[in-house]
Amino acid sequence: MWAVLCAAALVAGCDKRPAPQEEEGGKGEHVDYVCTSCYRYVNGTSEPVTVEFHSAQYDLTPPPVEEAFTVAVGGRHEVSFAGFGLFPGPFCLGDDTWVKVSQGEREFVQRAGDESAFLLDSTAYERLEGDRLTRVYEYRFTDDDFAGAEIID
């Protein structure tokens, strides 16, 4: 269900939308609002940055790319996720999410549950703006993010 909500949010952009009363997870809980988290990625590096995020919930090898984007030097890209009655974290695909980030000749991979997976933790982002139903977060890539990254073959 999270993958469906996240995919819908990717198309919708950074906005708030009312939702009809719905049952969530068959638990009988009713919510009447959708919370949107918009994550903005700014490239403060000397090379374009490419981000791919995956969900390993599919029993496919390799797992499909849920979304991929490239941020030009000095540019930015926004990704939004929606949740019924809660603000989703970045790349809200669940415990099996992983993110691959590359810049020129270096790349790093972060997996949900790893202590070093800062891109999957909203506390690594600067909270910029928002209201009761919308929040905007920003992460600025720097050359330091890639200092210890693996060299791409």
PATI-505384 format. One record per residue: residue number from 1; x, z, y negated of N, C-alpha, C, O in turn. Coordinates in steps of 0.2 Angstrom, whole numbers, plus 5000, padded with zeros to 4 digits. Atoms other than C-alpha are relative to their C-alpha. Layout:
! residues N
> nr, n.u, n.w, n.v, ca.u, ca.w, ca.v, c.u, c.w, c.v, o.u, o.w, o.v
> NUM, X, Z, Y, X, Z, Y, X, Z, Y, X, Z, Y
...
***
This chain:
! residues 153
> nr, n.u, n.w, n.v, ca.u, ca.w, ca.v, c.u, c.w, c.v, o.u, o.w, o.v
> 1, 5004, 5000, 5006, 5000, 5000, 5000, 5004, 5000, 4994, 5003, 4997, 4989
> 2, 4996, 5000, 5006, 5014, 5004, 4988, 5003, 4993, 4998, 5004, 4991, 4993
> 3, 4997, 5006, 5002, 5022, 4987, 4990, 4995, 4995, 4997, 4996, 4991, 4992
> 4, 5005, 5004, 5004, 5005, 4979, 4985, 4999, 5002, 4993, 4999, 4998, 4989
> 5, 5000, 4998, 5007, 5004, 4990, 4970, 5005, 4998, 4996, 5005, 4996, 4990
> 6, 4994, 5002, 5004, 5021, 4986, 4965, 5000, 4993, 4999, 5002, 4991, 4993
> 7, 5001, 5007, 5001, 5019, 4968, 4967, 4995, 4998, 4995, 4997, 4993, 4991
> 8, 5005, 5001, 5005, 5004, 4968, 4957, 5002, 5001, 4993, 5001, 4998, 4988
> 9, 4997, 4998, 5007, 5013, 4977, 4943, 5005, 4995, 4998, 5006, 4994, 4992
> 10, 4995, 5005, 5002, 5027, 4964, 4943, 4997, 4995, 4996, 5000, 4992, 4991
> 11, 5003, 5006, 5003, 5015, 4951, 4938, 4997, 5002, 4993, 4996, 4998, 4989
> 12, 5004, 4997, 5006, 5005, 4962, 4925, 5005, 5001, 4994, 5002, 5000, 4989
> 13, 4996, 4998, 5006, 5020, 4967, 4914, 4999, 5007, 4998, 4996, 5011, 5001
> 14, 5000, 4994, 5003, 5021, 4982, 4903, 4994, 5002, 4996, 4993, 5000, 4990
> 15, 5007, 4999, 5004, 5003, 4987, 4899, 4996, 5005, 5004, 4998, 5007, 5010
> 16, 5004, 4995, 4996, 4990, 5000, 4904, 4993, 4996, 5001, 4991, 4992, 4997
> 17, 5006, 5003, 4998, 4975, 4995, 4913, 4995, 5005, 5003, 4997, 5009, 5007
> 18, 5005, 4995, 4997, 4959, 5005, 4918, 4999, 4997, 5007, 4999, 4991, 5008
> 19, 5002, 5002, 4993, 4955, 5005, 4936, 4994, 5003, 5002, 4992, 5008, 5000
> 20, 5006, 4997, 4998, 4939, 5007, 4945, 5001, 5006, 5004, 5007, 5007, 5007
> 21, 4999, 4995, 4995, 4936, 5023, 4955, 5002, 4998, 5007, 4998, 4994, 5009
> 22, 4998, 5002, 4993, 4945, 5021, 4971, 5002, 5006, 5004, 5004, 5011, 5002
> 23, 4998, 4995, 4996, 4949, 5031, 4986, 5007, 4998, 5002, 5009, 4992, 5003
> 24, 4993, 5001, 4998, 4968, 5033, 4989, 5002, 5003, 5006, 5001, 5009, 5008
> 25, 4997, 4998, 4994, 4975, 5034, 5006, 4994, 5003, 5005, 4996, 5006, 5010
> 26, 5005, 4998, 4995, 4958, 5038, 5014, 4999, 5008, 4999, 4996, 5011, 5003
> 27, 5000, 4993, 5000, 4960, 5056, 5008, 4994, 5002, 4996, 4993, 5009, 4995
> 28, 5006, 4998, 5004, 4944, 5056, 4997, 5002, 5001, 4993, 4997, 5004, 4989
> 29, 4998, 4998, 5007, 4954, 5058, 4981, 4998, 4994, 4996, 4999, 4988, 4997
> 30, 5002, 5005, 5005, 4947, 5048, 4966, 5004, 5000, 4994, 5005, 5005, 4991
> 31, 4996, 5000, 5006, 4957, 5042, 4952, 4997, 4994, 4996, 4994, 4989, 4999
> 32, 5003, 5005, 5004, 4951, 5032, 4937, 5005, 4997, 4995, 5002, 4994, 4990
> 33, 4995, 5003, 5005, 4967, 5026, 4929, 5006, 4998, 5004, 5007, 5000, 5009
> 34, 4994, 5002, 4997, 4983, 5017, 4933, 5005, 5001, 4995, 5005, 5000, 4989
> 35, 4994, 4998, 5004, 5000, 5023, 4926, 5005, 4994, 5002, 5006, 4992, 5007
> 36, 4995, 5005, 4999, 5013, 5010, 4923, 5007, 5002, 4997, 5007, 5005, 4992
> 37, 4994, 4999, 5001, 5031, 5012, 4923, 5004, 4994, 4999, 5004, 4989, 5003
> 38, 4997, 5007, 5002, 5041, 4998, 4914, 5008, 5002, 5000, 5010, 5006, 4996
> 39, 4993, 4999, 5000, 5060, 4998, 4918, 5004, 4994, 4997, 5003, 4988, 4999
> 40, 4996, 5005, 5004, 5071, 4988, 4906, 5007, 5001, 5002, 5010, 5006, 5001
> 41, 4993, 5000, 4998, 5088, 4983, 4911, 5004, 4996, 4995, 5002, 4990, 4993
> 42, 4996, 5004, 5006, 5101, 4978, 4897, 5007, 4999, 5003, 5010, 5004, 5006
> 43, 4993, 5001, 4998, 5117, 4970, 4901, 5005, 5001, 4994, 5006, 4997, 4990
> 44, 4995, 4998, 5005, 5131, 4978, 4891, 5007, 4998, 5003, 5012, 5001, 5001
> 45, 4993, 5002, 4997, 5145, 4970, 4902, 5002, 4994, 4998, 4999, 4990, 4993
> 46, 4997, 5006, 5002, 5156, 4955, 4900, 4998, 4994, 5005, 5000, 4989, 5003
> 47, 5003, 5005, 4996, 5147, 4945, 4914, 4993, 5001, 5001, 4990, 5006, 5000
> 48, 5007, 4999, 4999, 5130, 4941, 4919, 4999, 5005, 5006, 5003, 5005, 5011
> 49, 5001, 4996, 4994, 5122, 4954, 4931, 4994, 4998, 5004, 4989, 4996, 5001
> 50, 5006, 5002, 4995, 5111, 4950, 4946, 4998, 5006, 5004, 5002, 5009, 5007
> 51, 5003, 4994, 4997, 5099, 4963, 4953, 4996, 4997, 5006, 4991, 4993, 5004
> 52, 5005, 5001, 4995, 5090, 4961, 4970, 4998, 5006, 5003, 5002, 5011, 5004
> 53, 5002, 4994, 4996, 5079, 4974, 4978, 4996, 4998, 5006, 4992, 4993, 5006
> 54, 5002, 5002, 4993, 5074, 4974, 4996, 4996, 5006, 5002, 4997, 5012, 5000
> 55, 5003, 4995, 4996, 5062, 4984, 5007, 5002, 4999, 5007, 5000, 4994, 5009
> 56, 4998, 5001, 4992, 5068, 4987, 5025, 4994, 5002, 5004, 4995, 5002, 5010
> 57, 5006, 4998, 4996, 5050, 4991, 5030, 4998, 4994, 5004, 4995, 4995, 5009
> 58, 5002, 5006, 4996, 5049, 4973, 5037, 5006, 5000, 5005, 5011, 5001, 5004
> 59, 4996, 5001, 4994, 5057, 4971, 5054, 5003, 4993, 5000, 5003, 4990, 5005
> 60, 4996, 5006, 5001, 5067, 4956, 5048, 5007, 5001, 4999, 5009, 5005, 4995
> 61, 4993, 5000, 5002, 5085, 4952, 5047, 5002, 4994, 4998, 5002, 4989, 5001
> 62, 5000, 4994, 5005, 5090, 4951, 5034, 4993, 5001, 4997, 4989, 4997, 4997
> 63, 5007, 4998, 5003, 5075, 4960, 5025, 4999, 4995, 4994, 5004, 4993, 4991
> 64, 5001, 5004, 5006, 5067, 4949, 5012, 5001, 5003, 4993, 5001, 5009, 4993
> 65, 4999, 4998, 5006, 5071, 4950, 4994, 4993, 5001, 4996, 4989, 4996, 4996
> 66, 5006, 4999, 5003, 5056, 4958, 4985, 5000, 4997, 4993, 4995, 4994, 4991
> 67, 5000, 5003, 5006, 5062, 4953, 4968, 5008, 4999, 4998, 5012, 5003, 5001
> 68, 4993, 5001, 5003, 5078, 4946, 4960, 5000, 4998, 4993, 4996, 4994, 4991
> 69, 5000, 5002, 5007, 5083, 4944, 4942, 5008, 5000, 4998, 5012, 5004, 5001
> 70, 4993, 5000, 5003, 5099, 4940, 4932, 4999, 5001, 4993, 4995, 4998, 4989
> 71, 5000, 4999, 5007, 5102, 4947, 4915, 5006, 4997, 4997, 5012, 4999, 4999
> 72, 4995, 5003, 5003, 5113, 4937, 4904, 5004, 5005, 4996, 5001, 5011, 4994
> 73, 4996, 4996, 5004, 5127, 4945, 4894, 4996, 5002, 4993, 4995, 4997, 4990
> 74, 5003, 4998, 5006, 5119, 4955, 4880, 4992, 4999, 5000, 4988, 5001, 4996
> 75, 5008, 5001, 4999, 5101, 4951, 4887, 4997, 5006, 5003, 5000, 5011, 5005
> 76, 5004, 4995, 4997, 5088, 4961, 4895, 4994, 4997, 5004, 4992, 4992, 5004
> 77, 5005, 5002, 4995, 5075, 4960, 4909, 4996, 5006, 5001, 4998, 5012, 5002
> 78, 5005, 4994, 4999, 5059, 4971, 4912, 4997, 4999, 5007, 4995, 4993, 5008
> 79, 5004, 5000, 4993, 5051, 4976, 4929, 4995, 5005, 4999, 4997, 5011, 4997
> 80, 5005, 4995, 5001, 5035, 4985, 4929, 4997, 5002, 5007, 4996, 4998, 5012
> 81, 5003, 4997, 4994, 5027, 4996, 4943, 4994, 5004, 4998, 4994, 5007, 4993
> 82, 5006, 4996, 5002, 5009, 5003, 4943, 4999, 5005, 5006, 5000, 5003, 5012
> 83, 5003, 4995, 4995, 5002, 5018, 4952, 4994, 5003, 4998, 4993, 5005, 4993
> 84, 5007, 4997, 5001, 4985, 5026, 4954, 5001, 5007, 4999, 5003, 5011, 5003
> 85, 5000, 4993, 5002, 4986, 5042, 4944, 5008, 5003, 5000, 5008, 5009, 4999
> 86, 4993, 4998, 5001, 5006, 5043, 4944, 5004, 4995, 4997, 5003, 4989, 4998
> 87, 4995, 5005, 5003, 5021, 5035, 4936, 5005, 4999, 5005, 5009, 5003, 5008
> 88, 4995, 5002, 4995, 5031, 5026, 4949, 5007, 5000, 4998, 5008, 4998, 4992
> 89, 4993, 5000, 5001, 5049, 5027, 4950, 5003, 4993, 5000, 4999, 4988, 5002
> 90, 4997, 5007, 5000, 5061, 5012, 4949, 5000, 4997, 5007, 5001, 5001, 5012
> 91, 5000, 5004, 4993, 5059, 4999, 4963, 4996, 5004, 5005, 4999, 5006, 5010
> 92, 5004, 4995, 4996, 5045, 5009, 4970, 4997, 4997, 5007, 4991, 4996, 5008
> 93, 5002, 5003, 4994, 5045, 5002, 4987, 5000, 5005, 5006, 4999, 5003, 5012
> 94, 5000, 4995, 4995, 5047, 5018, 4997, 5007, 5002, 5002, 5012, 5000, 4999
> 95, 4994, 4997, 4998, 5061, 5027, 5006, 5005, 4995, 5003, 5010, 4997, 5005
> 96, 4996, 5005, 4997, 5067, 5011, 5014, 5003, 4995, 4995, 5005, 4989, 4997
> 97, 4998, 5004, 5005, 5071, 5003, 4997, 5008, 5000, 4999, 5011, 5005, 5000
> 98, 4993, 5001, 5002, 5089, 4996, 4993, 5001, 4995, 4995, 4997, 4990, 4995
> 99, 4999, 5004, 5006, 5096, 4988, 4978, 5007, 4997, 5000, 5012, 5001, 5002
> 100, 4993, 5002, 5000, 5111, 4976, 4977, 5001, 4997, 4993, 4997, 4993, 4990
> 101, 4998, 5002, 5007, 5119, 4973, 4960, 5007, 4997, 5000, 5011, 4999, 5003
> 102, 4994, 5004, 5000, 5132, 4960, 4957, 5002, 4998, 4993, 4997, 4996, 4989
> 103, 4997, 5002, 5006, 5143, 4955, 4942, 5006, 4996, 5001, 5011, 4999, 5003
> 104, 4994, 5004, 4999, 5155, 4941, 4943, 5003, 5001, 5007, 5000, 4998, 5012
> 105, 4996, 4999, 4994, 5167, 4946, 4957, 4998, 5006, 5004, 5001, 5007, 5009
> 106, 5001, 4994, 4997, 5160, 4963, 4961, 4993, 5002, 5001, 4989, 4999, 4998
> 107, 5007, 4998, 4998, 5144, 4971, 4969, 5000, 5007, 5003, 5005, 5009, 5005
> 108, 5001, 4994, 4997, 5137, 4987, 4974, 4993, 5000, 5003, 4989, 4997, 5000
> 109, 5007, 4999, 4997, 5122, 4992, 4985, 4999, 5008, 5000, 5003, 5012, 5001
> 110, 5002, 4993, 5000, 5112, 5008, 4983, 4993, 5000, 5004, 4989, 4996, 5004
> 111, 5005, 4999, 4995, 5100, 5014, 4996, 4996, 5007, 4998, 4999, 5012, 4996
> 112, 5004, 4994, 5001, 5085, 5026, 4994, 5003, 5006, 5004, 5004, 5005, 5010
> 113, 4998, 4994, 4997, 5090, 5044, 4998, 5008, 5001, 5000, 5010, 5007, 5001
> 114, 4993, 4999, 5001, 5109, 5041, 4994, 5000, 5004, 4994, 4997, 5002, 4989
> 115, 4999, 4996, 5006, 5115, 5054, 4981, 5003, 4995, 4995, 5001, 4996, 4989
> 116, 4997, 5005, 5005, 5124, 5039, 4972, 4996, 4995, 4998, 4998, 4990, 4994
> 117, 5004, 5006, 5001, 5109, 5028, 4971, 4996, 5002, 4993, 4990, 5003, 4993
> 118, 5003, 4998, 5007, 5106, 5031, 4952, 4995, 4995, 4998, 4991, 4997, 4994
> 119, 5005, 5005, 5002, 5096, 5015, 4950, 4993, 5001, 5003, 4988, 4999, 5000
> 120, 5006, 4998, 4997, 5083, 5022, 4961, 4997, 5007, 4998, 4992, 5009, 5001
> 121, 5001, 4994, 5003, 5082, 5038, 4951, 4998, 4999, 4993, 5003, 4998, 4989
> 122, 5002, 5001, 5007, 5072, 5038, 4935, 5004, 5004, 4995, 5004, 5003, 4989
> 123, 4996, 4996, 5004, 5083, 5052, 4928, 5006, 4996, 4997, 5009, 4999, 4992
> 124, 4994, 5004, 5002, 5097, 5039, 4926, 4998, 4995, 4994, 5003, 4992, 4991
> 125, 5003, 5005, 5005, 5086, 5029, 4914, 4999, 5004, 4993, 4997, 5010, 4994
> 126, 5003, 4997, 5007, 5083, 5033, 4895, 4993, 4999, 4999, 4991, 4993, 5000
> 127, 5007, 5001, 5001, 5065, 5036, 4892, 4999, 4998, 4993, 5001, 5002, 4988
> 128, 5000, 5003, 5006, 5061, 5025, 4877, 4993, 5001, 4996, 4993, 5004, 4990
> 129, 5007, 5000, 5003, 5042, 5025, 4873, 4995, 5000, 5005, 4996, 5001, 5011
> 130, 5006, 4999, 4996, 5025, 5026, 4880, 4995, 5004, 4998, 4995, 5006, 4992
> 131, 5006, 4996, 5002, 5009, 5035, 4880, 4997, 5003, 5006, 5001, 5004, 5011
> 132, 5003, 4996, 4994, 4997, 5044, 4892, 5001, 4996, 5006, 5001, 4999, 5012
> 133, 5000, 5004, 4994, 4997, 5029, 4904, 5006, 4995, 5001, 5006, 4992, 5006
> 134, 4994, 5005, 5000, 5013, 5019, 4900, 5006, 5004, 4998, 5006, 5007, 4994
> 135, 4993, 4997, 5001, 5031, 5024, 4901, 5005, 4994, 5000, 5005, 4990, 5005
> 136, 4995, 5005, 5000, 5046, 5013, 4896, 5007, 5003, 5001, 5008, 5008, 4997
> 137, 4994, 4997, 4999, 5063, 5017, 4903, 5005, 4994, 4999, 5004, 4988, 5001
> 138, 4995, 5005, 5001, 5080, 5008, 4900, 5006, 5002, 5003, 5008, 5008, 5003
> 139, 4993, 4999, 4998, 5096, 5007, 4909, 5005, 4994, 4998, 5003, 4988, 4998
> 140, 4995, 5004, 5003, 5111, 4999, 4901, 5006, 4999, 5005, 5010, 5004, 5006
> 141, 4994, 5001, 4996, 5124, 4991, 4913, 5006, 5000, 4996, 5006, 4996, 4990
> 142, 4993, 5001, 5003, 5142, 4993, 4908, 5005, 4998, 5005, 5004, 4998, 5011
> 143, 4995, 5002, 4995, 5158, 4987, 4915, 5002, 5006, 5004, 5005, 5005, 5010
> 144, 4998, 4994, 4996, 5161, 5005, 4921, 4996, 5000, 5006, 4998, 5003, 5012
> 145, 5005, 5000, 4994, 5146, 5003, 4933, 5004, 4996, 5006, 5002, 4997, 5012
> 146, 4997, 5004, 4994, 5157, 4990, 4943, 5007, 5001, 5001, 5010, 4998, 5005
> 147, 4993, 4999, 5000, 5174, 4998, 4941, 5002, 5002, 5008, 5007, 4999, 5010
> 148, 4999, 4998, 4993, 5173, 5005, 4959, 4996, 4996, 5005, 4996, 4997, 5011
> 149, 5004, 5004, 4996, 5162, 4991, 4966, 5004, 4996, 5005, 5010, 4994, 5003
> 150, 4996, 5005, 4995, 5167, 4980, 4981, 5001, 4993, 4997, 4997, 4991, 4993
> 151, 4998, 5006, 5002, 5175, 4964, 4978, 4996, 4995, 5005, 4996, 4996, 5011
> 152, 5004, 5005, 4996, 5163, 4949, 4984, 5005, 4995, 5003, 5009, 4992, 4999
> 153, 4996, 5005, 4996, 5171, 4938, 4997, 4999, 4993, 4998, 5002, 4988, 5000
***
